[in-house]
Amino acid sequence: MQKSDLVVGFSTGCLFKTHNILEALPVIRETGCNAVELNLLRTHDFFHFIEKITPEDIASFSYVSMHAPKFDCGKTEETELIFRAIELFHAQRPLDLIAFHPNHVTDFSVFNTAAFPLAFENLDYREESGIYRTVDGMRILFEKFPATPMVFDLNHVYTLDASMKLAKTFYLTLGKRIRQIHLSGCRDYYHYPLFKTKQDSIIRAIQDKTTPIIIESVLEAKELAKELSYIQKRL
């Protein structure tokens, strides 16, 4: 596989310490990467920015996903408002997928009529129920949603198993569902730059390099190109 064929880019959340989402997009664009994830993890940010992001802001990226906010997702007015906003955005500029954390879902039936490409993400050591950080827990979830893909977060796996053997088990059981990778280093259970941690085992855990890769390392703007180059050289 040629390096030019890789689909790899950044989450706007990489720059959350210094840039809001509208400020982060041009900085990410300058790296020349071809993928971006719109990180709208905070409900306040979601409602503040979802209508301000234009198709032109993300036109240069061939792959665009969104990380939905963390909220009690169920049969509530808030859920209706968030879903409607996502659907309107998706109608203007089709998204490749929208990632949800399943532990924040109180009623999964709300997704039955959702008019956007849903995906569920595996979780890390902090997930209190322990269900969605395990292979079996995610497998059972996907049995209820047979057409729904998975966002595979390798940092989350590393917080549970630094040997990354757990990643192999995820691939064996759910590999065909994986449509996007979340990638970052891990230090003190935090999304840390890989060019600093040198945790190449996390990168090597990616079995299918045709899968779009979204980098979630928390970075300074001047570090984006270095992190991208470090990862690309090891793919």
N, C-alpha and C positions, 0 to 999 in steps of 0.2 A: 504493500500500500504506500502510495506517495504521500509525503508530508502535506502536500498541497491539497490532498483529498480529505484531510482531517477536518472535522467540524468541531471547533473548540473556541471558547470565548469565556466571558466573565459574567458573573452575577453583578448587578448594580450594587448589591449589598457589600461587595468587596471594599467599596469606598465609603461605607456608611458613616465612618467617623468624621469625614471631612466634606463629603458631597451628598446632596440629596439626589434623587433618581434622575432628575432633569440635568443636573450638573455632571453626573457620572457618565451619562450616555456618550457625550462627545469625547470624554477622556478615554473611554473604552474603545470607541471608534478609531481613535488615533493609533491604537496598537495594530490595526489591520486585521484583527480577528474577525471571524465570520459568524459568530454566534453570541447571543446575549440572553440573559434571563432578567426579567423585570422583577426585582425583589420588592414586593409590597407586603412584607410580613407583618408590619404593624397596621392595624386597622385605620388609625388616624392618617398614616401616609397613603393608604389605599384610597380613601375618599378624597384626600387632598390632591393627589397626583393623577389618578386614573383618567380623568377627563383632560388633563393638560398634556399628556404624552400624545404626540401626533404620529401618523404613519411616516412622515418625513424623518422624525427622530430616530426611527429604527429601520429605515429603508435600506441602509447599506449592509444589513445583516441578513444572511440567507436562512438563518435559524433563529427563531425568537420564541422563548417560553416565558411563563409568568409563574412566580411563586405567590400563591394565594395567601391572604392574611391568616394569622392565628386568631380564631374566634370560635365561639360555640356554634358550630354549624349544624343546624337542625331546622325544624319548622318554626322559624321566627321571622319577624319583619327584617331584622338585620341580614339574615341569610338571603332573603328575597332581594334586598337592595344590592348586596354584593354580587350575587349571581347575575342580576340584571345588568350591572355595570360591566362585568366580565363579558357577558354576551354581546353587549353593544360594542365594546372594544374589539372583540373577536370578529364581529361583523365588518368593522372598518378595516382591520388589518389581521387576517387570520393568524392565530397563534398555533405553534406546533403542539404545545401541551400546557396545561395549568396544573402545577403541583400542589397537592394538599397533604397536610399532616393528618393521618387518620385518627390520632388520639384526640383531636379536637372536634371530631364529628359525633354529634349526639343522636343523629337520625340519618342513617345512610340512604334512606329512601328519597331524600331530597335530590340526590344525583340522578334519579331515574329519568327525569325530564330535562336535565341540564343540557343546554345547547352550546356546549364548548367541550374541547378535548381534555377530559379529566385524566389525572395520573395521581397515584399514591406513592408517598416516599417512606422508605424505612427509617426508623428513628434510632436515637443514640441511648446511652446509658441513663439519661435523665428521664426517659419515658416511664412514668410511674407504674402503669399496669404491666409493663414488661412484654406486652403482646406484640406490638408492632416493631420491636427491635429484633424479633426472632424470625427465622425462616418459616416455621410452622404458622406463626401468627399472621404473617403476610400472605402465606399460601391460602389460609382459610378465608382471609379477606378477599383475595382475588377469585376464589371460588364463587363468591357472591357477585363479582363483577368480571365475568369471563372475558370481556372485550377491553378491559381497562389496563393500560400499561403501568410500568413502575419506573419511578426515579430512584436510582440506586446511589445512595450517599456513602462513599467509601470512608469519609471521616467518621461517620456514625458507626460504621463497622469497626474501625480502628479503636474507638473508645471502648468497645466491648471485647475486642480480641486483637491485640497488637501483632499477632503472628499472621493475621489476615487469612487464616484458614476458613474463617466464617464466610469470607467473600466467596471462596470456592463453593461452599455449600449453597449460598444464595444462587450462584450461577447454575449449579447442577439442578436446582429445584425450580428456579424462576427466571433463568437466563433469557428465555424467549420473550419474556415480558418487559425486559429492561429496554427503555427507549431513550433514557438520558442518564448521564453520570453527573453526580456532584463530587467535585474533587478538591481536596485541600490537605495540607499537612495537619498535624495534631500535636499540640503542646499544651499541657495542663487542661486537656479536654476542650481545646479552643481551636477554631479554624485558623491555622497558622500557615504562613507561606512555605511552600515546599522547597524553594531555593534556599531557605534558611534551615529547615529541619533535615533536609537531605533524606527524607523517608521515601526512597524510591520504591520500596515494597508496596506502598499505597498505589503508586502509578502502575506498577507491574500487575496489580490485581485486576486491571481492566482486561478482560478476555476478548472483547470485541471492539476493536478500535474504530469501527465504523459508527459506533454509537456517539451521538453528540455529547460533548464534554463541557460542562459549565464549571469554571473554577470559582470556588467560594472562599479562597484564602483572603483574610482581611489584610489589606495593603494600603500603602501610600500611593498616590498617583504615579510617582516616579518609579515605583516598583513593578507596575503592571507588565511592562515589556520584559523585564527580567524573569518574572514568574512564568509568563507565557513561553518564553524561549527555553527555560529550564524544563518545563513539562513537554514541550514539543520534541525536544531532543531525546526524550526518554520514551516516547510513544512508538 
